[in-house]
Amino acid sequence: MNNSTLLKEEKLEEYFGWIGNSIFISAQMFQIIHTFRVKKTHDLSYGLQILMIIGNTMYSVFGLIDNSLSMFLGNLITLIMTIIQLIQKIYYDRNYYSSYNLIK
């Protein structure tokens, strides 16, 4: 394989990376906005949020090591958004349960 073919394949991979990241970032943005509007998070699990944080951290490090800007930046943004979702979950769950005297 010559250098020009290799460069074209690397660019193609990055394009797919940016498209995939855009989809995942948009999906999380919709969830953050929805959660902000309804102010309820009891349907979201802590396990999902924690595993998403760990997974996105790993993928961000992988993107950094692999010199893939789309992998690094996309997962870093997704990591930040997942942390926002976790903060929303903690905040809204406390408000929900304290208003019903379920937390002492």
Steps between C-alpha positions, in 0.01 A plus 500: 500500500648835405495816709218674310265203550592485869431873542160466330404210732609695809293801392202272433532353850507848652191603299309200633628587847372857478161387366462240775606749766250755373222245533598397855553860614161601356330208676650599834414864445135405445504302826659787696243748365213259568621438854531874560143553381330218692730517804475123554774241472370200690493298175875547445725252677815590689665188361454619142640844582806361680579248226457771234749720687752217525450396136525853362813562707658187354403595145632854550836363614499257208434787257788695652738204475381414147527864385134497394354845555144380431532215751660721766289812466170322437536280806627787713188701414282195566681449832426858605135461400473173694638675808233769450235226484634344821489838674141546377411155634645568843340846520152408374485171692578683823232759429246237399554272797538781755171654390331171585699456823657184367852612590571566866 
